[in-house]
Amino acid sequence: MFENIKWSRGDKVLEFGGGTGYNAYKWILPQVQKWEGDLVSLDISNTMVEYARKTWPHPRIQHICADILAEDDKLEKQLDGRLFDKIFSTFVLHQVHDIRNTLCRLQGLLNPGGVFGFICFTNKNFYFRATRIIAQMEKWKECFNGYESIIASWTTFEGKDHGENMLRNLMHECGFQVKTLEILDRSCYFDDIEVFLDLLLAINQFLHRLPEKKKQELKNDYHKLLTEIEETNTDSKDFMFKYELLYAVIEKPEVF
Ligand SMILES: C[S@@+](CC[C@H](N)C(=O)[O-])C[C@H]1O[C@@H](n2cnc3c(N)ncnc32)[C@H](O)[C@@H]1O
């Protein structure tokens, strides 16, 4: 995505939801350096921003802690009134529930002719489906309170064409022209199913609420669901994790 987009000298770039800062440093920075631009990497989590500042410092990167949906004047102040030529976000938008306001906000942060490129998960993968089931089980309800924040309902693309058209229309309504919009089928092979199950626990943001001894039970429940939802053989040692990605590049027209 970062290489395929047309760059210009001095481009001002915003990364929305920068997380650990790895993406900004490893993938966006090389282009920013090449085009002598600069990069603001923004995240709502202060812990993430502190980590990114410490781990991936660079004179061309500024790490800012801010909510992309903060009130207009607050965000404007945090960004020193800057507008951008490019905005990128990777694996953020599936957590964003108010997609309309987010797209409108990002459109407002772009210069005319600027582009927003993003990639995120859709709703359709084992982790999200299983987590929804587990979160509603009596024994896990308390631990998973607020699980809805993990995955936004707008990323459901059951009828792909219908889902894509709805999103295209929304993007137009928010003042974007759609350059690329694709739903990509992807998979990741795990030769040890245990590693996959450990990963599910590792990325679970509610896990700290569970006592140590309950974690194995949770892992077992995910394993049980693997055999039910994905029809994986109970004795299977390996696992193919299949998922969809939504990939888009959208542009704010020169004249809007
Ligand atoms: C799953 S992480 C992805 C991090 C990184 N982009 C990557 O690909 O590794 C999502 C990040 O988006 C941030 N985020 C979520 N909502 C946000 C918001 N409203 N404003 C700014 N950042 C937000 C979260 O704090 C988190 O660090």
PDBQT file of the ligand as one rigid body, heavy atoms in Angstrom, charges set to zero:
ROOT
HETATM    1  C1  LIG A 301      -4.753  -3.247  16.503  1.00  0.00    +0.000 C 
HETATM    2  S1  LIG A 301      -3.849  -1.789  16.783  1.00  0.00    +0.000 S 
HETATM    3  C2  LIG A 301      -2.995  -1.586  15.259  1.00  0.00    +0.000 C 
HETATM    4  C3  LIG A 301      -1.682  -0.900  15.428  1.00  0.00    +0.000 C 
HETATM    5  C4  LIG A 301      -0.845  -0.714  14.164  1.00  0.00    +0.000 C 
HETATM    6  N1  LIG A 301      -1.488   0.154  13.204  1.00  0.00    +0.000 N 
HETATM    7  C5  LIG A 301      -0.462  -2.021  13.541  1.00  0.00    +0.000 C 
HETATM    8  O1  LIG A 301      -0.852  -2.289  12.404  1.00  0.00    +0.000 OA
HETATM    9  O2  LIG A 301       0.260  -2.794  14.175  1.00  0.00    +0.000 OA
HETATM   10  C6  LIG A 301      -5.093  -0.517  16.718  1.00  0.00    +0.000 C 
HETATM   11  C7  LIG A 301      -4.612   0.807  17.302  1.00  0.00    +0.000 C 
HETATM   12  O3  LIG A 301      -5.577   1.822  17.018  1.00  0.00    +0.000 OA
HETATM   13  C8  LIG A 301      -5.668   2.688  18.134  1.00  0.00    +0.000 C 
HETATM   14  N2  LIG A 301      -6.957   3.393  18.093  1.00  0.00    +0.000 N 
HETATM   15  C9  LIG A 301      -8.192   2.848  18.218  1.00  0.00    +0.000 A 
HETATM   16  N3  LIG A 301      -9.141   3.811  18.183  1.00  0.00    +0.000 NA
HETATM   17  C10 LIG A 301      -8.488   4.996  18.027  1.00  0.00    +0.000 A 
HETATM   18  C11 LIG A 301      -8.914   6.364  17.952  1.00  0.00    +0.000 A 
HETATM   19  N4  LIG A 301     -10.215   6.685  18.025  1.00  0.00    +0.000 N 
HETATM   20  N5  LIG A 301      -7.990   7.325  17.784  1.00  0.00    +0.000 NA
HETATM   21  C12 LIG A 301      -6.668   7.007  17.717  1.00  0.00    +0.000 A 
HETATM   22  N6  LIG A 301      -6.204   5.735  17.803  1.00  0.00    +0.000 NA
HETATM   23  C13 LIG A 301      -7.089   4.739  17.961  1.00  0.00    +0.000 A 
HETATM   24  C14 LIG A 301      -5.513   1.747  19.324  1.00  0.00    +0.000 C 
HETATM   25  O4  LIG A 301      -5.115   2.412  20.499  1.00  0.00    +0.000 OA
HETATM   26  C15 LIG A 301      -4.460   0.744  18.824  1.00  0.00    +0.000 C 
HETATM   27  O5  LIG A 301      -3.149   1.102  19.189  1.00  0.00    +0.000 OA
ENDROOT
TORSDOF 0
